[in-house]
């Protein structure tokens, strides 16, 4: 079994707690991503799974087997490092063969396995080249072949695309997903790029300052962020400070904190929100994605329809970003480019609708 369990793990470097109270379960065959800003503990966690670091506290299991203090060469993991860590003056073949030689694979088996791995990453014609004569994308493929050739149960990828240009990154994303599906290999992917995480992963863990804030599918993380950190780290979002006025079975009534006469909003009572209020969370915000807000030409009947004035308009091709001032609160609204050019303009008076089911009440954990 190549499932991974991380049980109450902490890793300290002297006084720095790089990871704390981490509990994760990664399923067999899953493409699982560690996402978060620089220094949040993603690499440290990956290295504890590879065995390059041992946890200060807690247990790491593969299946039910305790691997916490098993050295890297005794774990069946393949790793791709951010800088590839290839041997520059060896040939492509020798780089890929390295792990097999360490494992004392017979030379007759070795050749077949190396060529097979090179074929999988489409580098079969490059086996005699020196690594230093390859492009960044090709080096990346060699690093992947080297990790895969040992037929690991677990593939660990540490920001593998960060040194590539945007076009190559797109190609390699698809390549990595194809390989992961072919090999059906449990994969952990480290990145600080939310678009990469959303588009590639079965599930994502979002980290900040050594703490895992949420684990979920890309849709769960995007649509139901656990708090304001997750909400604002993933994509664009409007976060509105509010006060809860009343809780009903279906809806929660809140008022916008805008320093003016209070503006009432109705938020659909998703189960999480009801619990939050029961727990007396004081610092709450309402979140809504820019594409979830509707701009109306005229006032219509319905809930959460507010009058506003367009502050600025930015054209991005498929999407137009319209900033609307609503009762002193600036809302970002992304609309599809289906209107005539010039339809939205600075100073135009409009109505916006915040659909109640698209509003989420979430705890605010970060200070100003
Ligand atoms: P990045 O995206 O920049 O690689 P990261 O999320 O992978 O960041 P880590 O490299 O895991 O973050 O680092 C987490 C914290 O632990 C940071 O504060 C870092 O400075 C610290 N840290 C990591 N490795 C060591 C080490 N070997 N010795 C001391 N401190 C370390």
Boltz pocket constraint, residues with backbone or C-beta under 6 A from the ligand:
constraints:
  - pocket:
      binder: B
      contacts: [[A, 13], [A, 16], [A, 17], [A, 18], [A, 36], [A, 37], [A, 38], [A, 39], [A, 40], [A, 41], [A, 42], [A, 43], [A, 44], [A, 45], [A, 192]]
      max_distance: 6.0
